Amino acid sequence: EFILSEDYNKMTLVKSYQAHQSRVMMILFVLEMEWVLSTGQDKHFTWHCSESGQRLGGYRTSAGACGLQFDVETRHVFVGDHSGQVTILKLEQESCSLVTTFKGHTGGVTALCWDPIQRVLFSGSSDHSIIMWDIGGRKGTAIELQGHNDKVQSLSYAHHTRQLISCGADGGIVVWNMDVERQETPEWLDSDSCQKCDQPFFWNFKQMWDSKKIGLRQHHCRKCGKAVCGKCSSKRSSIPLMGFEFEVRVCDSCHQSITDQE
């Protein structure tokens, strides 16, 4: 911790916080609570008193964490780690309790952004995606946003325009209009055969033997979530209302039903 001189030409060391055994990844100063929150590669989240420098508490995460946000009103902290998980903790003065965990990314969480007004959490990941977790709605809604070709590096939310700004390692900056009604992406369904033509997938040996057909590779339609073969999902389409700004795989029947407005 440093004190900055009035002419901004000098910094004076005030105190050091012995918070982590490895590289410090994120720091957050909460003025209202006089807390210093931090995460590190040592798989620990800690918080200290900024007045005394005393360690107040800590929590071990499942992996190194580089996403950190805090809600002053409810004292909830959001920690995103390299396993792709977002952990929500309730902080007290010298203790914390686990509230829940969000799992939706296939890559590590690289950025978090919290909107305390709408009570929405945004998480960016190395899997190139952003997920909007609607916490305030209490319905468990998670909206996926696909607009980058490389990992998401930073997120920022403009409250007055209700726009999310994201930047990625692909060199792109994307401005998302969060004022529009978006659809939640469906969960991918499991099946041993194509849910359109009933052709067996390559691990379904019994149906392959009975039907004397070669097993096919499994794909998924991004609009309906059904498990389909390549022949039944030969079409591609962008679906901005579902967060897909780039063309993605859809089954042939869904491709026919997608309107120009969608």
ChimeraX commands (.cxc) that place a marker at each C-alpha (Angstrom):
marker #1 position 0.00,0.00,0.00 radius 0.5
marker #1 position 1.36,3.41,-1.01 radius 0.5
marker #1 position 0.55,7.07,-0.44 radius 0.5
marker #1 position 0.69,9.12,-3.62 radius 0.5
marker #1 position 2.08,12.66,-3.36 radius 0.5
marker #1 position -0.08,15.60,-4.39 radius 0.5
marker #1 position 2.03,16.25,-7.49 radius 0.5
marker #1 position 1.82,12.53,-8.46 radius 0.5
marker #1 position 5.62,12.29,-8.68 radius 0.5
marker #1 position 6.30,10.20,-5.59 radius 0.5
marker #1 position 4.89,7.11,-3.89 radius 0.5
marker #1 position 5.61,6.35,-0.23 radius 0.5
marker #1 position 5.30,2.77,1.03 radius 0.5
marker #1 position 2.84,2.51,3.93 radius 0.5
marker #1 position 2.46,-1.22,4.53 radius 0.5
marker #1 position 2.74,-4.65,2.88 radius 0.5
marker #1 position 0.13,-7.39,3.10 radius 0.5
marker #1 position 1.52,-10.94,3.36 radius 0.5
marker #1 position -1.49,-12.43,1.64 radius 0.5
marker #1 position -0.30,-15.16,-0.73 radius 0.5
marker #1 position 2.39,-17.80,-1.22 radius 0.5
marker #1 position 2.42,-17.35,-4.98 radius 0.5
marker #1 position 1.69,-14.74,-7.64 radius 0.5
marker #1 position -1.09,-12.27,-6.75 radius 0.5
marker #1 position -3.69,-12.29,-9.54 radius 0.5
marker #1 position -6.36,-9.73,-8.53 radius 0.5
marker #1 position -6.78,-7.00,-5.89 radius 0.5
marker #1 position -9.97,-5.16,-4.96 radius 0.5
marker #1 position -10.22,-2.34,-2.42 radius 0.5
marker #1 position -13.65,-1.95,-0.78 radius 0.5
marker #1 position -13.76,1.54,0.71 radius 0.5
marker #1 position -17.12,1.05,2.43 radius 0.5
marker #1 position -15.83,-1.96,4.40 radius 0.5
marker #1 position -12.16,-0.88,4.59 radius 0.5
marker #1 position -11.22,-4.27,3.15 radius 0.5
marker #1 position -8.55,-5.35,0.69 radius 0.5
marker #1 position -9.64,-8.45,-1.26 radius 0.5
marker #1 position -7.15,-10.52,-3.24 radius 0.5
marker #1 position -6.76,-13.77,-5.18 radius 0.5
marker #1 position -3.59,-15.63,-6.11 radius 0.5
marker #1 position -2.14,-18.57,-7.98 radius 0.5
marker #1 position -1.82,-20.33,-4.62 radius 0.5
marker #1 position -5.56,-21.15,-4.94 radius 0.5
marker #1 position -6.51,-18.79,-2.13 radius 0.5
marker #1 position -8.86,-15.86,-1.77 radius 0.5
marker #1 position -8.06,-13.60,1.20 radius 0.5
marker #1 position -9.28,-10.34,2.69 radius 0.5
marker #1 position -7.45,-7.91,4.98 radius 0.5
marker #1 position -8.34,-4.84,7.01 radius 0.5
marker #1 position -6.93,-1.81,5.19 radius 0.5
marker #1 position -6.57,0.13,8.46 radius 0.5
marker #1 position -4.62,-2.40,10.53 radius 0.5
marker #1 position -3.25,-4.59,7.73 radius 0.5
marker #1 position -4.53,-7.63,9.66 radius 0.5
marker #1 position -5.68,-10.72,7.78 radius 0.5
marker #1 position -9.39,-11.22,8.39 radius 0.5
marker #1 position -9.99,-14.49,6.59 radius 0.5
marker #1 position -9.48,-16.66,3.55 radius 0.5
marker #1 position -10.98,-19.36,1.36 radius 0.5
marker #1 position -9.30,-22.05,-0.75 radius 0.5
marker #1 position -10.54,-22.12,-4.35 radius 0.5
marker #1 position -10.47,-25.11,-6.71 radius 0.5
marker #1 position -7.80,-23.44,-8.88 radius 0.5
marker #1 position -5.85,-20.21,-9.23 radius 0.5
marker #1 position -8.28,-17.31,-9.56 radius 0.5
marker #1 position -8.05,-14.16,-11.68 radius 0.5
marker #1 position -11.68,-12.98,-11.55 radius 0.5
marker #1 position -12.84,-10.97,-8.53 radius 0.5
marker #1 position -15.93,-8.82,-7.85 radius 0.5
marker #1 position -17.72,-7.69,-4.68 radius 0.5
marker #1 position -21.27,-6.60,-3.85 radius 0.5
marker #1 position -21.23,-4.10,-0.98 radius 0.5
marker #1 position -24.94,-4.34,-0.17 radius 0.5
marker #1 position -25.01,-8.11,0.44 radius 0.5
marker #1 position -21.28,-8.64,1.17 radius 0.5
marker #1 position -21.11,-11.31,-1.52 radius 0.5
marker #1 position -17.80,-11.86,-3.28 radius 0.5
marker #1 position -17.54,-13.52,-6.70 radius 0.5
marker #1 position -14.35,-15.46,-7.46 radius 0.5
marker #1 position -13.68,-16.89,-10.94 radius 0.5
marker #1 position -10.90,-19.46,-11.27 radius 0.5
marker #1 position -8.89,-21.33,-13.91 radius 0.5
marker #1 position -11.14,-24.41,-13.66 radius 0.5
marker #1 position -13.98,-22.40,-15.22 radius 0.5
marker #1 position -15.91,-22.16,-11.97 radius 0.5
marker #1 position -17.35,-19.05,-10.30 radius 0.5
marker #1 position -17.57,-19.29,-6.50 radius 0.5
marker #1 position -19.91,-17.03,-4.52 radius 0.5
marker #1 position -19.01,-16.40,-0.87 radius 0.5
marker #1 position -20.77,-14.48,1.87 radius 0.5
marker #1 position -18.21,-12.44,3.83 radius 0.5
marker #1 position -18.48,-11.48,7.49 radius 0.5
marker #1 position -15.90,-9.50,9.45 radius 0.5
marker #1 position -13.67,-12.51,10.13 radius 0.5
marker #1 position -15.39,-15.45,8.44 radius 0.5
marker #1 position -17.00,-16.50,5.17 radius 0.5
marker #1 position -19.49,-19.10,4.00 radius 0.5
marker #1 position -20.01,-20.73,0.62 radius 0.5
marker #1 position -23.25,-19.64,-1.04 radius 0.5
marker #1 position -23.07,-21.49,-4.37 radius 0.5
marker #1 position -20.91,-22.17,-7.43 radius 0.5
marker #1 position -21.62,-21.49,-11.10 radius 0.5
marker #1 position -20.30,-23.91,-13.72 radius 0.5
marker #1 position -20.80,-23.01,-17.36 radius 0.5
marker #1 position -17.42,-22.42,-18.99 radius 0.5
marker #1 position -15.23,-25.08,-20.62 radius 0.5
marker #1 position -12.14,-22.90,-20.08 radius 0.5
marker #1 position -10.79,-20.87,-17.19 radius 0.5
marker #1 position -12.58,-17.71,-16.05 radius 0.5
marker #1 position -10.45,-14.73,-17.10 radius 0.5
marker #1 position -12.69,-11.77,-16.19 radius 0.5
marker #1 position -15.71,-10.91,-14.05 radius 0.5
marker #1 position -18.02,-7.89,-14.04 radius 0.5
marker #1 position -20.86,-7.24,-11.55 radius 0.5
marker #1 position -23.86,-5.00,-12.12 radius 0.5
marker #1 position -25.27,-4.18,-8.64 radius 0.5
marker #1 position -28.35,-2.43,-10.08 radius 0.5
marker #1 position -29.73,-5.26,-12.24 radius 0.5
marker #1 position -27.92,-7.82,-10.04 radius 0.5
marker #1 position -26.32,-9.53,-13.00 radius 0.5
marker #1 position -22.86,-11.13,-13.11 radius 0.5
marker #1 position -20.87,-11.37,-16.34 radius 0.5
marker #1 position -18.02,-13.88,-16.67 radius 0.5
marker #1 position -15.50,-14.06,-19.52 radius 0.5
marker #1 position -13.41,-17.12,-20.26 radius 0.5
marker #1 position -10.53,-18.57,-22.21 radius 0.5
marker #1 position -13.17,-20.63,-24.08 radius 0.5
marker #1 position -13.92,-17.34,-25.97 radius 0.5
marker #1 position -17.39,-17.00,-24.40 radius 0.5
marker #1 position -19.14,-14.64,-21.99 radius 0.5
marker #1 position -21.96,-15.81,-19.72 radius 0.5
marker #1 position -24.52,-13.49,-18.16 radius 0.5
marker #1 position -25.73,-14.95,-14.85 radius 0.5
marker #1 position -29.07,-13.41,-13.85 radius 0.5
marker #1 position -28.80,-13.54,-10.05 radius 0.5
marker #1 position -31.45,-10.91,-9.31 radius 0.5
marker #1 position -34.11,-12.70,-11.37 radius 0.5
marker #1 position -33.81,-15.80,-9.13 radius 0.5
marker #1 position -34.65,-18.07,-12.08 radius 0.5
marker #1 position -31.19,-19.48,-12.72 radius 0.5
marker #1 position -31.06,-17.91,-16.18 radius 0.5
marker #1 position -27.67,-17.98,-17.92 radius 0.5
marker #1 position -27.28,-16.22,-21.28 radius 0.5
marker #1 position -24.26,-17.07,-23.43 radius 0.5
marker #1 position -22.55,-14.42,-25.58 radius 0.5
marker #1 position -20.21,-15.51,-28.39 radius 0.5
marker #1 position -18.41,-12.60,-30.05 radius 0.5
marker #1 position -14.67,-13.31,-29.75 radius 0.5
marker #1 position -12.29,-15.64,-31.57 radius 0.5
marker #1 position -9.86,-15.86,-28.64 radius 0.5
marker #1 position -9.99,-15.64,-24.86 radius 0.5
marker #1 position -11.93,-12.81,-23.24 radius 0.5
marker #1 position -9.50,-10.58,-21.36 radius 0.5
marker #1 position -11.60,-7.83,-19.79 radius 0.5
marker #1 position -15.22,-6.85,-19.13 radius 0.5
marker #1 position -16.84,-3.53,-18.22 radius 0.5
marker #1 position -20.49,-2.56,-17.87 radius 0.5
marker #1 position -21.99,0.88,-18.66 radius 0.5
marker #1 position -25.05,1.25,-16.39 radius 0.5
marker #1 position -26.52,4.34,-18.06 radius 0.5
marker #1 position -26.69,2.71,-21.51 radius 0.5
marker #1 position -27.02,-0.91,-20.34 radius 0.5
marker #1 position -24.11,-1.97,-22.54 radius 0.5
marker #1 position -21.46,-4.57,-21.82 radius 0.5
marker #1 position -18.01,-3.90,-23.27 radius 0.5
marker #1 position -15.67,-6.86,-23.75 radius 0.5
marker #1 position -12.17,-7.09,-25.16 radius 0.5
marker #1 position -10.39,-10.25,-26.23 radius 0.5
marker #1 position -6.99,-11.60,-27.13 radius 0.5
marker #1 position -8.17,-11.55,-30.76 radius 0.5
marker #1 position -7.72,-7.75,-30.70 radius 0.5
marker #1 position -11.45,-7.11,-30.81 radius 0.5
marker #1 position -13.63,-4.89,-28.62 radius 0.5
marker #1 position -17.32,-5.83,-28.62 radius 0.5
marker #1 position -20.16,-3.65,-27.33 radius 0.5
marker #1 position -23.17,-5.74,-26.31 radius 0.5
marker #1 position -26.64,-4.20,-26.05 radius 0.5
marker #1 position -28.05,-5.80,-22.89 radius 0.5
marker #1 position -31.35,-3.93,-23.22 radius 0.5
marker #1 position -32.71,-6.47,-25.72 radius 0.5
marker #1 position -34.60,-9.62,-24.80 radius 0.5
marker #1 position -32.20,-12.54,-25.18 radius 0.5
marker #1 position -32.86,-16.28,-25.21 radius 0.5
marker #1 position -31.08,-18.75,-22.98 radius 0.5
marker #1 position -28.94,-21.30,-24.83 radius 0.5
marker #1 position -30.37,-24.83,-24.48 radius 0.5
marker #1 position -28.52,-27.63,-22.70 radius 0.5
marker #1 position -26.98,-30.21,-25.00 radius 0.5
marker #1 position -28.96,-33.44,-25.01 radius 0.5
marker #1 position -27.38,-36.88,-24.73 radius 0.5
marker #1 position -28.27,-39.62,-27.20 radius 0.5
marker #1 position -26.73,-42.80,-28.64 radius 0.5
marker #1 position -28.16,-42.03,-32.07 radius 0.5
marker #1 position -29.04,-38.99,-34.17 radius 0.5
marker #1 position -32.25,-37.45,-32.87 radius 0.5
marker #1 position -33.26,-36.52,-36.43 radius 0.5
marker #1 position -32.52,-39.56,-38.62 radius 0.5
marker #1 position -31.84,-42.19,-35.90 radius 0.5
marker #1 position -28.43,-43.11,-37.36 radius 0.5
marker #1 position -26.23,-44.64,-34.60 radius 0.5
marker #1 position -23.24,-42.75,-33.24 radius 0.5
marker #1 position -19.88,-44.50,-33.39 radius 0.5
marker #1 position -19.98,-45.82,-29.77 radius 0.5
marker #1 position -23.43,-47.42,-30.23 radius 0.5
marker #1 position -22.12,-50.85,-31.27 radius 0.5
marker #1 position -25.43,-52.69,-30.78 radius 0.5
marker #1 position -27.42,-50.47,-33.15 radius 0.5
marker #1 position -24.51,-50.41,-35.62 radius 0.5
marker #1 position -24.51,-54.23,-35.68 radius 0.5
marker #1 position -28.33,-54.56,-35.86 radius 0.5
marker #1 position -28.75,-51.96,-38.62 radius 0.5
marker #1 position -25.48,-52.85,-40.42 radius 0.5
marker #1 position -24.56,-49.16,-40.53 radius 0.5
marker #1 position -21.32,-47.34,-39.78 radius 0.5
marker #1 position -21.42,-45.18,-36.64 radius 0.5
marker #1 position -21.34,-41.42,-37.09 radius 0.5
marker #1 position -19.81,-38.57,-35.11 radius 0.5
marker #1 position -22.08,-36.67,-32.72 radius 0.5
marker #1 position -22.75,-32.93,-33.07 radius 0.5
marker #1 position -25.20,-30.59,-31.36 radius 0.5
marker #1 position -27.60,-27.99,-32.72 radius 0.5
marker #1 position -26.94,-24.66,-30.99 radius 0.5
marker #1 position -30.61,-23.63,-31.26 radius 0.5
marker #1 position -32.46,-26.68,-29.93 radius 0.5
marker #1 position -29.62,-28.59,-28.25 radius 0.5
marker #1 position -30.43,-31.93,-29.91 radius 0.5
marker #1 position -27.73,-34.49,-30.66 radius 0.5
marker #1 position -27.46,-34.80,-34.44 radius 0.5
marker #1 position -25.17,-36.23,-37.10 radius 0.5
marker #1 position -23.22,-34.13,-39.59 radius 0.5
marker #1 position -25.67,-34.83,-42.42 radius 0.5
marker #1 position -28.62,-33.49,-40.39 radius 0.5
marker #1 position -26.69,-30.40,-39.28 radius 0.5
marker #1 position -25.04,-29.24,-42.49 radius 0.5
marker #1 position -26.32,-25.65,-42.13 radius 0.5
marker #1 position -24.74,-22.71,-40.29 radius 0.5
marker #1 position -26.34,-19.53,-38.99 radius 0.5
marker #1 position -25.68,-16.65,-36.62 radius 0.5
marker #1 position -28.28,-16.25,-33.84 radius 0.5
marker #1 position -27.66,-12.88,-32.12 radius 0.5
marker #1 position -30.68,-13.22,-29.79 radius 0.5
marker #1 position -29.03,-16.33,-28.34 radius 0.5
marker #1 position -25.63,-14.63,-28.18 radius 0.5
marker #1 position -24.13,-16.23,-31.30 radius 0.5
marker #1 position -22.66,-13.37,-33.33 radius 0.5
marker #1 position -20.75,-15.82,-35.54 radius 0.5
marker #1 position -22.25,-18.62,-37.62 radius 0.5
marker #1 position -22.71,-21.81,-35.61 radius 0.5
marker #1 position -23.93,-25.33,-36.31 radius 0.5
marker #1 position -27.71,-25.77,-36.39 radius 0.5
marker #1 position -29.82,-28.73,-37.47 radius 0.5
marker #1 position -31.56,-28.46,-40.83 radius 0.5
marker #1 position -35.06,-28.10,-39.33 radius 0.5
marker #1 position -33.97,-25.28,-36.99 radius 0.5
marker #1 position -32.20,-23.54,-39.89 radius 0.5
marker #1 position -35.49,-23.45,-41.80 radius 0.5
marker #1 position -37.33,-22.01,-38.79 radius 0.5
marker #1 position -34.84,-19.18,-38.07 radius 0.5
marker #1 position -36.39,-15.88,-39.14 radius 0.5
marker #1 position -34.55,-12.86,-40.55 radius 0.5
marker #1 position -35.38,-11.02,-37.32 radius 0.5
marker #1 position -33.64,-13.73,-35.27 radius 0.5
marker link #1:1,2 radius 0.2
marker link #1:2,3 radius 0.2
marker link #1:3,4 radius 0.2
marker link #1:4,5 radius 0.2
marker link #1:5,6 radius 0.2
marker link #1:6,7 radius 0.2
marker link #1:7,8 radius 0.2
marker link #1:8,9 radius 0.2
marker link #1:9,10 radius 0.2
marker link #1:10,11 radius 0.2
marker link #1:11,12 radius 0.2
marker link #1:12,13 radius 0.2
marker link #1:13,14 radius 0.2
marker link #1:14,15 radius 0.2
marker link #1:15,16 radius 0.2
marker link #1:16,17 radius 0.2
marker link #1:17,18 radius 0.2
marker link #1:18,19 radius 0.2
marker link #1:19,20 radius 0.2
marker link #1:20,21 radius 0.2
marker link #1:21,22 radius 0.2
marker link #1:22,23 radius 0.2
marker link #1:23,24 radius 0.2
marker link #1:24,25 radius 0.2
marker link #1:25,26 radius 0.2
marker link #1:26,27 radius 0.2
marker link #1:27,28 radius 0.2
marker link #1:28,29 radius 0.2
marker link #1:29,30 radius 0.2
marker link #1:30,31 radius 0.2
marker link #1:31,32 radius 0.2
marker link #1:32,33 radius 0.2
marker link #1:33,34 radius 0.2
marker link #1:34,35 radius 0.2
marker link #1:35,36 radius 0.2
marker link #1:36,37 radius 0.2
marker link #1:37,38 radius 0.2
marker link #1:38,39 radius 0.2
marker link #1:39,40 radius 0.2
marker link #1:40,41 radius 0.2
marker link #1:41,42 radius 0.2
marker link #1:42,43 radius 0.2
marker link #1:43,44 radius 0.2
marker link #1:44,45 radius 0.2
marker link #1:45,46 radius 0.2
marker link #1:46,47 radius 0.2
marker link #1:47,48 radius 0.2
marker link #1:48,49 radius 0.2
marker link #1:49,50 radius 0.2
marker link #1:50,51 radius 0.2
marker link #1:51,52 radius 0.2
marker link #1:52,53 radius 0.2
marker link #1:53,54 radius 0.2
marker link #1:54,55 radius 0.2
marker link #1:55,56 radius 0.2
marker link #1:56,57 radius 0.2
marker link #1:57,58 radius 0.2
marker link #1:58,59 radius 0.2
marker link #1:59,60 radius 0.2
marker link #1:60,61 radius 0.2
marker link #1:61,62 radius 0.2
marker link #1:62,63 radius 0.2
marker link #1:63,64 radius 0.2
marker link #1:64,65 radius 0.2
marker link #1:65,66 radius 0.2
marker link #1:66,67 radius 0.2
marker link #1:67,68 radius 0.2
marker link #1:68,69 radius 0.2
marker link #1:69,70 radius 0.2
marker link #1:70,71 radius 0.2
marker link #1:71,72 radius 0.2
marker link #1:72,73 radius 0.2
marker link #1:73,74 radius 0.2
marker link #1:74,75 radius 0.2
marker link #1:75,76 radius 0.2
marker link #1:76,77 radius 0.2
marker link #1:77,78 radius 0.2
marker link #1:78,79 radius 0.2
marker link #1:79,80 radius 0.2
marker link #1:80,81 radius 0.2
marker link #1:81,82 radius 0.2
marker link #1:82,83 radius 0.2
marker link #1:83,84 radius 0.2
marker link #1:84,85 radius 0.2
marker link #1:85,86 radius 0.2
marker link #1:86,87 radius 0.2
marker link #1:87,88 radius 0.2
marker link #1:88,89 radius 0.2
marker link #1:89,90 radius 0.2
marker link #1:90,91 radius 0.2
marker link #1:91,92 radius 0.2
marker link #1:92,93 radius 0.2
marker link #1:93,94 radius 0.2
marker link #1:94,95 radius 0.2
marker link #1:95,96 radius 0.2
marker link #1:96,97 radius 0.2
marker link #1:97,98 radius 0.2
marker link #1:98,99 radius 0.2
marker link #1:99,100 radius 0.2
marker link #1:100,101 radius 0.2
marker link #1:101,102 radius 0.2
marker link #1:102,103 radius 0.2
marker link #1:103,104 radius 0.2
marker link #1:104,105 radius 0.2
marker link #1:105,106 radius 0.2
marker link #1:106,107 radius 0.2
marker link #1:107,108 radius 0.2
marker link #1:108,109 radius 0.2
marker link #1:109,110 radius 0.2
marker link #1:110,111 radius 0.2
marker link #1:111,112 radius 0.2
marker link #1:112,113 radius 0.2
marker link #1:113,114 radius 0.2
marker link #1:114,115 radius 0.2
marker link #1:115,116 radius 0.2
marker link #1:116,117 radius 0.2
marker link #1:117,118 radius 0.2
marker link #1:118,119 radius 0.2
marker link #1:119,120 radius 0.2
marker link #1:120,121 radius 0.2
marker link #1:121,122 radius 0.2
marker link #1:122,123 radius 0.2
marker link #1:123,124 radius 0.2
marker link #1:124,125 radius 0.2
marker link #1:125,126 radius 0.2
marker link #1:126,127 radius 0.2
marker link #1:127,128 radius 0.2
marker link #1:128,129 radius 0.2
marker link #1:129,130 radius 0.2
marker link #1:130,131 radius 0.2
marker link #1:131,132 radius 0.2
marker link #1:132,133 radius 0.2
marker link #1:133,134 radius 0.2
marker link #1:134,135 radius 0.2
marker link #1:135,136 radius 0.2
marker link #1:136,137 radius 0.2
marker link #1:137,138 radius 0.2
marker link #1:138,139 radius 0.2
marker link #1:139,140 radius 0.2
marker link #1:140,141 radius 0.2
marker link #1:141,142 radius 0.2
marker link #1:142,143 radius 0.2
marker link #1:143,144 radius 0.2
marker link #1:144,145 radius 0.2
marker link #1:145,146 radius 0.2
marker link #1:146,147 radius 0.2
marker link #1:147,148 radius 0.2
marker link #1:148,149 radius 0.2
marker link #1:149,150 radius 0.2
marker link #1:150,151 radius 0.2
marker link #1:151,152 radius 0.2
marker link #1:152,153 radius 0.2
marker link #1:153,154 radius 0.2
marker link #1:154,155 radius 0.2
marker link #1:155,156 radius 0.2
marker link #1:156,157 radius 0.2
marker link #1:157,158 radius 0.2
marker link #1:158,159 radius 0.2
marker link #1:159,160 radius 0.2
marker link #1:160,161 radius 0.2
marker link #1:161,162 radius 0.2
marker link #1:162,163 radius 0.2
marker link #1:163,164 radius 0.2
marker link #1:164,165 radius 0.2
marker link #1:165,166 radius 0.2
marker link #1:166,167 radius 0.2
marker link #1:167,168 radius 0.2
marker link #1:168,169 radius 0.2
marker link #1:169,170 radius 0.2
marker link #1:170,171 radius 0.2
marker link #1:171,172 radius 0.2
marker link #1:172,173 radius 0.2
marker link #1:173,174 radius 0.2
marker link #1:174,175 radius 0.2
marker link #1:175,176 radius 0.2
marker link #1:176,177 radius 0.2
marker link #1:177,178 radius 0.2
marker link #1:178,179 radius 0.2
marker link #1:179,180 radius 0.2
marker link #1:180,181 radius 0.2
marker link #1:181,182 radius 0.2
marker link #1:182,183 radius 0.2
marker link #1:183,184 radius 0.2
marker link #1:184,185 radius 0.2
marker link #1:185,186 radius 0.2
marker link #1:186,187 radius 0.2
marker link #1:187,188 radius 0.2
marker link #1:188,189 radius 0.2
marker link #1:189,190 radius 0.2
marker link #1:190,191 radius 0.2
marker link #1:191,192 radius 0.2
marker link #1:192,193 radius 0.2
marker link #1:193,194 radius 0.2
marker link #1:194,195 radius 0.2
marker link #1:195,196 radius 0.2
marker link #1:196,197 radius 0.2
marker link #1:197,198 radius 0.2
marker link #1:198,199 radius 0.2
marker link #1:199,200 radius 0.2
marker link #1:200,201 radius 0.2
marker link #1:201,202 radius 0.2
marker link #1:202,203 radius 0.2
marker link #1:203,204 radius 0.2
marker link #1:204,205 radius 0.2
marker link #1:205,206 radius 0.2
marker link #1:206,207 radius 0.2
marker link #1:207,208 radius 0.2
marker link #1:208,209 radius 0.2
marker link #1:209,210 radius 0.2
marker link #1:210,211 radius 0.2
marker link #1:211,212 radius 0.2
marker link #1:212,213 radius 0.2
marker link #1:213,214 radius 0.2
marker link #1:214,215 radius 0.2
marker link #1:215,216 radius 0.2
marker link #1:216,217 radius 0.2
marker link #1:217,218 radius 0.2
marker link #1:218,219 radius 0.2
marker link #1:219,220 radius 0.2
marker link #1:220,221 radius 0.2
marker link #1:221,222 radius 0.2
marker link #1:222,223 radius 0.2
marker link #1:223,224 radius 0.2
marker link #1:224,225 radius 0.2
marker link #1:225,226 radius 0.2
marker link #1:226,227 radius 0.2
marker link #1:227,228 radius 0.2
marker link #1:228,229 radius 0.2
marker link #1:229,230 radius 0.2
marker link #1:230,231 radius 0.2
marker link #1:231,232 radius 0.2
marker link #1:232,233 radius 0.2
marker link #1:233,234 radius 0.2
marker link #1:234,235 radius 0.2
marker link #1:235,236 radius 0.2
marker link #1:236,237 radius 0.2
marker link #1:237,238 radius 0.2
marker link #1:238,239 radius 0.2
marker link #1:239,240 radius 0.2
marker link #1:240,241 radius 0.2
marker link #1:241,242 radius 0.2
marker link #1:242,243 radius 0.2
marker link #1:243,244 radius 0.2
marker link #1:244,245 radius 0.2
marker link #1:245,246 radius 0.2
marker link #1:246,247 radius 0.2
marker link #1:247,248 radius 0.2
marker link #1:248,249 radius 0.2
marker link #1:249,250 radius 0.2
marker link #1:250,251 radius 0.2
marker link #1:251,252 radius 0.2
marker link #1:252,253 radius 0.2
marker link #1:253,254 radius 0.2
marker link #1:254,255 radius 0.2
marker link #1:255,256 radius 0.2
marker link #1:256,257 radius 0.2
marker link #1:257,258 radius 0.2
marker link #1:258,259 radius 0.2
marker link #1:259,260 radius 0.2
marker link #1:260,261 radius 0.2
marker link #1:261,262 radius 0.2
view
